[in-house]
Each structure stands twice: as structure tokens, then as C-alpha cells.
């Protein structure tokens, strides 16, 4: 296996474990807003785009330009997905 093939295989393996793989930022923000609402989002993550006249469009613009805020939003979305898995798992 060449070095390039090994690198590609390693990246594909890493993406399988990435819960954000294939999920757009718009999907993340839309789902969080539907789950929590803007007021709850603003209390969980203290950023102005969730507090002052919030919208999906303005939030996406801000989050795409602000890596630290995007990381917090993606982290909240990942925790939401994990909690859904816990509650939806069949009881044995």
C-alpha cells in the first residue's frame, strides 16, 4: 500500500467515527433550534446570534466565521445525539 493510500484509508476510518460526518452546519443549527428554541440555546451557549433577533441565516453566518462558537454548537449537537441514542436504545 502506498503512502497516499494509507493516508486515505486512515482519513476514511477517522470519518466513520466522526458524528458530524455528512451533517451540514445548517442541519445542526436547525435541529438545535427545533429541540431547544432560541431562548434555551442562548442560555446554553452565550453567543449574540442566539440572543438578538435570532435566525438560522444569521446564526450560520456568524458560526461560519467564528470557529470557537461553531465548536460549542457542534458539541451541543453531538451531546444531543448521544442523549437521543441513550433514550432510544432497546432495553434488554
N, C-alpha and C positions, 0 to 999 in steps of 0.2 A: 504494500500500500504506500502510495506516495505521501509526501508531507502535506500536500494540499488536500488529498482525500481524507487523511487522518483529521485534519483541521475541520473539514466539512462534517465528518461523522461526529466529531466532538461537539460542534455547534448544534447539530440536529438533536443530539442527546440532551444538551442543555435546554433546548427549546421545549422538549417533551415535559420537562419539569417546571417550566415557566408558566404560571397560571394566567399570565397576561398574553401569552402567545395567541395571536389571531383575534384578539379583542381590541377594538378601537377605543381611543380616549372618549369619543362621543358615547359609545356604549356604556363605558364605566360611569361617566357623569350622569347619563340618563337613568341608569339603573339606581344609582345612589340617590338621585333626586326623587325617584318614584318610591324608594324604600323609606327614606328619612324625611324628605321635604327640605326646602331651603333653610328654614329656621334651625332645624336639627343639624343639618350639615354645617351651618355656620358655628353652632356651638361645639361640634366635634372637631372641626378644622377651622381655626381662626384666620380666615382669609376674606378680604373685602368683596371679592366677586360672588361670595355666597351671602353676603350681608346687605349690600347696597344694590338695589334693583337687579336681583339675580336672574340670569337666563342661561340656558345651555350654551348659546353662542358666545356670550361674554366670558363665561367660565372657561370654555375651550380656548379662547384667545389668550386669556391670562395663563392658564395651565401650560399651554404650549411654549410660552415664553419664560416660565418660572419653574425650573427643574425641582427645587425643594418642595414647592406646593404640589406639583404633579406627583412626586414620590409619596406625599402624605395621602393624597386622594387615591392613588393606586393601592396603597397599603390598606386603607379603609375598605376598598372594594374587595381585596383579597380576603380580609378578615370576614367580611360579609359572606363571601362564597364559602369559606370554611365553616362558618356557623350554619349555613344552609345545609351543607353536607352532613353535619352532625345531627341536625334535626330530621333530615330526610333518610338517614341510614336505617335499614331494616333492623329490628331488634331480634336477636337470635335466642 
